[in-house]
Amino acid sequence: MEIKDIEKLAELAKIELTDTEKKGLLKDLDSILGYVKQITEVEVPEIKHEYENRNVWREDKIEERDFSKEIIIGEFPDSQDGFVKVKKIM
């Protein structure tokens, strides 16, 4: 990376950087990119997966249910004038 790359990133991020900050960021980003390069160079032996991918979704099916105002109101402990009564919140 170069200073112009840092300046472009700062422009895209809409931040202003001093020359000292640009040099510091350049050093930091070079360190990060060097570490990433080091990681990508590591040879990893082929790993056997111990799990199996499979579809766990169930089939959609329509379940018949009886919903009516009377059934719902009947399930609540208190009702008034065809409405369910709940505790006052405030």
Summary of the structure (lengths in Angstrom):
residues: 90
radius of gyration: 31.7
end to end distance: 59.9
largest distance: 75.5
contacts: 119
relative contact order: 0.07
helix: 44%
strand: 4%
